[in-house]
Amino acid sequence: MEDVVLRIRELIKEMGVSQNEFATRIGTDCSNFSKQINGKLAISSVLTNKIIVELGVSKEWLLEGKGLKYNRTVVGSKAVVLPKTVIATDNDKGAKVYDIDVTAGSSGRSLIFSSEQVIGSIDVPFINPENHIVKVSGDSMTPVINNGDMLAIREIKNLNLIFWGQIYVVLLDDYRMVKYVRKHTNPDYVILRSANPDYDDIEILREDIRSLFVVENIIRFDSRL
């Protein structure tokens, strides 16, 4: 399993995170993870499965070193279809839904989640109740995210902790956007990519990012449910 360890170390280096941050991201015990990649414990199928599922890494690449490293573009942003009635206005449980559009053009560098902007909550097992749920408009992320969908987002405190290929709400001085964040050949920059091929990539300096929110769920409403 030495080759598997080398590939795990490659992922850690590529993501620019610490060993413990990587373990936390995939939901495994930091102490055991350290022992596994340092040869004190065997690499388990549980560990490799977590890497495959949570990071979208190809099983063939991780275990055999063959094929593409990643087998999907969206890493971690899980789409769910819910009835519109799932938004409860008389229940404080679950993730708060805010009357905030995260793609509304010029909006400044901050998102302020005040109680005055809360329009309800969504209490379902697969959406983190600590997340903020916001609206999205426009077609730059179609067909992955459609106009009128909602996003369950979580703020990233460490702006160096970017998982390439994930969808983020990116706040700049004058704009906020929902984009894939991709690795740039220049480590001082990142690439913001739309799902809609009609939109060009945007290259920005890392230092120009004021806030970053990872998109954990894409919520689509179906009136037939």
DAMO-V423727 format. One record per residue. N is the residue number from 1. RES is the residue in three letters. PHI is phi in degrees with one decimal (none if undefined). Layout:
n = [N | N]
res = [RES | RES]
phi = [PHI | PHI]
This chain:
n = [1 | 2 | 3 | 4 | 5 | 6 | 7 | 8 | 9 | 10 | 11 | 12 | 13 | 14 | 15 | 16 | 17 | 18 | 19 | 20 | 21 | 22 | 23 | 24 | 25 | 26 | 27 | 28 | 29 | 30 | 31 | 32 | 33 | 34 | 35 | 36 | 37 | 38 | 39 | 40 | 41 | 42 | 43 | 44 | 45 | 46 | 47 | 48 | 49 | 50 | 51 | 52 | 53 | 54 | 55 | 56 | 57 | 58 | 59 | 60 | 61 | 62 | 63 | 64 | 65 | 66 | 67 | 68 | 69 | 70 | 71 | 72 | 73 | 74 | 75 | 76 | 77 | 78 | 79 | 80 | 81 | 82 | 83 | 84 | 85 | 86 | 87 | 88 | 89 | 90 | 91 | 92 | 93 | 94 | 95 | 96 | 97 | 98 | 99 | 100 | 101 | 102 | 103 | 104 | 105 | 106 | 107 | 108 | 109 | 110 | 111 | 112 | 113 | 114 | 115 | 116 | 117 | 118 | 119 | 120 | 121 | 122 | 123 | 124 | 125 | 126 | 127 | 128 | 129 | 130 | 131 | 132 | 133 | 134 | 135 | 136 | 137 | 138 | 139 | 140 | 141 | 142 | 143 | 144 | 145 | 146 | 147 | 148 | 149 | 150 | 151 | 152 | 153 | 154 | 155 | 156 | 157 | 158 | 159 | 160 | 161 | 162 | 163 | 164 | 165 | 166 | 167 | 168 | 169 | 170 | 171 | 172 | 173 | 174 | 175 | 176 | 177 | 178 | 179 | 180 | 181 | 182 | 183 | 184 | 185 | 186 | 187 | 188 | 189 | 190 | 191 | 192 | 193 | 194 | 195 | 196 | 197 | 198 | 199 | 200 | 201 | 202 | 203 | 204 | 205 | 206 | 207 | 208 | 209 | 210 | 211 | 212 | 213 | 214 | 215 | 216 | 217 | 218 | 219 | 220 | 221 | 222 | 223 | 224 | 225]
res = [MET | GLU | ASP | VAL | VAL | LEU | ARG | ILE | ARG | GLU | LEU | ILE | LYS | GLU | MET | GLY | VAL | SER | GLN | ASN | GLU | PHE | ALA | THR | ARG | ILE | GLY | THR | ASP | CYS | SER | ASN | PHE | SER | LYS | GLN | ILE | ASN | GLY | LYS | LEU | ALA | ILE | SER | SER | VAL | LEU | THR | ASN | LYS | ILE | ILE | VAL | GLU | LEU | GLY | VAL | SER | LYS | GLU | TRP | LEU | LEU | GLU | GLY | LYS | GLY | LEU | LYS | TYR | ASN | ARG | THR | VAL | VAL | GLY | SER | LYS | ALA | VAL | VAL | LEU | PRO | LYS | THR | VAL | ILE | ALA | THR | ASP | ASN | ASP | LYS | GLY | ALA | LYS | VAL | TYR | ASP | ILE | ASP | VAL | THR | ALA | GLY | SER | SER | GLY | ARG | SER | LEU | ILE | PHE | SER | SER | GLU | GLN | VAL | ILE | GLY | SER | ILE | ASP | VAL | PRO | PHE | ILE | ASN | PRO | GLU | ASN | HIS | ILE | VAL | LYS | VAL | SER | GLY | ASP | SER | MET | THR | PRO | VAL | ILE | ASN | ASN | GLY | ASP | MET | LEU | ALA | ILE | ARG | GLU | ILE | LYS | ASN | LEU | ASN | LEU | ILE | PHE | TRP | GLY | GLN | ILE | TYR | VAL | VAL | LEU | LEU | ASP | ASP | TYR | ARG | MET | VAL | LYS | TYR | VAL | ARG | LYS | HIS | THR | ASN | PRO | ASP | TYR | VAL | ILE | LEU | ARG | SER | ALA | ASN | PRO | ASP | TYR | ASP | ASP | ILE | GLU | ILE | LEU | ARG | GLU | ASP | ILE | ARG | SER | LEU | PHE | VAL | VAL | GLU | ASN | ILE | ILE | ARG | PHE | ASP | SER | ARG | LEU]
phi = [none | -61.6 | -66.1 | -65.1 | -59.5 | -61.5 | -71.8 | -64.2 | -61.9 | -64.0 | -63.7 | -60.3 | -65.1 | -62.3 | -78.3 | 68.1 | -119.0 | -78.8 | -60.1 | -68.7 | -64.4 | -63.3 | -60.5 | -63.9 | -61.6 | -92.9 | 76.6 | -124.5 | -66.8 | -61.9 | -65.6 | -65.1 | -61.9 | -59.9 | -65.6 | -68.3 | -81.8 | -103.4 | 81.6 | -88.8 | -131.8 | -70.5 | -68.9 | -94.3 | -66.5 | -62.3 | -64.8 | -63.8 | -65.8 | -64.4 | -64.2 | -63.7 | -74.8 | -76.9 | -108.4 | 70.2 | -77.2 | -67.9 | -61.6 | -62.5 | -67.6 | -63.8 | -87.9 | -122.7 | 74.5 | -112.2 | 74.7 | -74.3 | -69.7 | -113.4 | -106.5 | -156.6 | -85.1 | -89.4 | -109.5 | 94.2 | -83.5 | -93.9 | -86.1 | -132.8 | -109.7 | -132.4 | -73.1 | -59.3 | -70.4 | -68.4 | -78.0 | -94.0 | -99.3 | -123.7 | -140.7 | -85.7 | -78.9 | 90.4 | -79.2 | -74.0 | -101.6 | -112.4 | -82.9 | -131.5 | -102.2 | -84.8 | -126.0 | -92.3 | 73.2 | -68.9 | -141.5 | 82.7 | -93.0 | -126.1 | -115.4 | -108.0 | -94.5 | -91.8 | -63.6 | -66.3 | -95.1 | -75.0 | -113.9 | 160.5 | -150.1 | -122.5 | -115.9 | -131.8 | -60.8 | -93.7 | -114.9 | -59.5 | -64.7 | -84.6 | -74.5 | -101.7 | -109.0 | -132.0 | -88.1 | -137.1 | -130.9 | 95.8 | -122.1 | -68.2 | -109.0 | -68.7 | -96.3 | -69.0 | -126.7 | -102.9 | -56.8 | 98.5 | -68.4 | -118.7 | -125.4 | -95.4 | -121.8 | -135.5 | -71.9 | -97.9 | -76.1 | -98.4 | -70.5 | -84.1 | -95.3 | -108.0 | -99.5 | -61.4 | 94.3 | -80.6 | -94.6 | -131.4 | -90.6 | -109.2 | -107.1 | -110.6 | -59.5 | -114.8 | -139.9 | -129.2 | -139.3 | -108.0 | -149.2 | -69.6 | -107.9 | -114.6 | -72.9 | -102.2 | -65.9 | -96.2 | -62.6 | -79.6 | -118.7 | -132.2 | -108.4 | -101.0 | -121.3 | -88.0 | -78.6 | -77.0 | -65.9 | -75.0 | -104.9 | -80.3 | -64.6 | -119.8 | -102.4 | -133.5 | -72.1 | -56.2 | -68.4 | -83.7 | -78.2 | -89.3 | -149.2 | -140.6 | -125.0 | -80.0 | -88.3 | -91.8 | -140.6 | -103.5 | -106.2 | -114.7 | -102.3 | -125.9 | -67.6 | -79.8 | -83.8]
